[in-house]
């Protein structure tokens, strides 16, 4: 059954645009390292908590997502890239939440 893995990021005040750019860079890197996972980025600057950025990845199942991510971090270049990427991410956000949604 198809799934949507959704991450809700709560950016530091004024950092939502930088966060969107970082996520776009990360998605492009995932493609370079062999991922074919489709994604979309949603922003909400006006309702709820401010500077909220949502990323959704469409996957066939949990196993295919895990396999893709494992193969990326097993590549030394991929691991190095995403290690630095995570440091940048942590500097832009207060917190994040994760969700898995079944597509029916």
CORBELZI-V491523 format. One record per pair of residues at least 6 apart in sequence whose C-alpha atoms are under 7 Angstrom apart, sorted by the first residue. I is the first residue (numbers start at 1). J is the second residue. D is the distance in whole Angstrom. If there is no record, write none. Layout:
i=[I:I]
j=[J:J]
d=[D:D]
//
This chain:
i=[1:1:1:2:2:2:2:2:3:3:3:3:3:3:3:3:4:4:4:4:4:4:4:5:5:5:5:5:5:6:6:6:6:6:6:6:7:7:7:7:7:7:7:8:8:8:8:8:8:8:9:9:9:9:9:9:9:10:10:10:10:10:10:10:11:11:11:11:11:12:12:12:12:13:14:15:16:16:16:19:33:33:35:37:37:37:38:38:39:39:39:39:40:40:40:41:41:41:42:42:42:43:43:43:44:44:44:45:45:59:72:72:73]
j=[60:61:102:59:60:61:102:103:58:59:60:61:100:101:102:103:56:57:58:59:100:101:102:56:57:58:99:100:101:54:55:56:57:98:99:100:54:55:56:96:97:98:99:52:53:54:55:96:97:98:52:53:54:93:95:96:97:51:52:53:93:94:95:96:51:52:92:93:94:51:92:93:94:51:51:92:51:52:53:92:72:78:68:57:58:59:57:58:55:56:57:58:55:56:57:54:55:56:53:54:55:52:53:54:51:52:53:51:52:65:78:79:79]
d=[6:6:7:6:4:6:6:5:6:5:6:6:7:5:5:6:6:6:5:6:6:5:7:6:5:7:6:5:7:7:6:4:6:6:5:6:6:5:7:7:6:5:6:7:6:4:7:5:5:6:6:5:6:7:6:4:7:6:5:7:6:6:5:6:5:6:6:4:6:7:6:5:6:6:7:6:5:7:7:6:6:7:6:6:6:6:6:5:7:5:4:6:6:5:7:6:5:7:6:5:6:6:5:6:6:5:6:5:6:6:5:7:4]
//
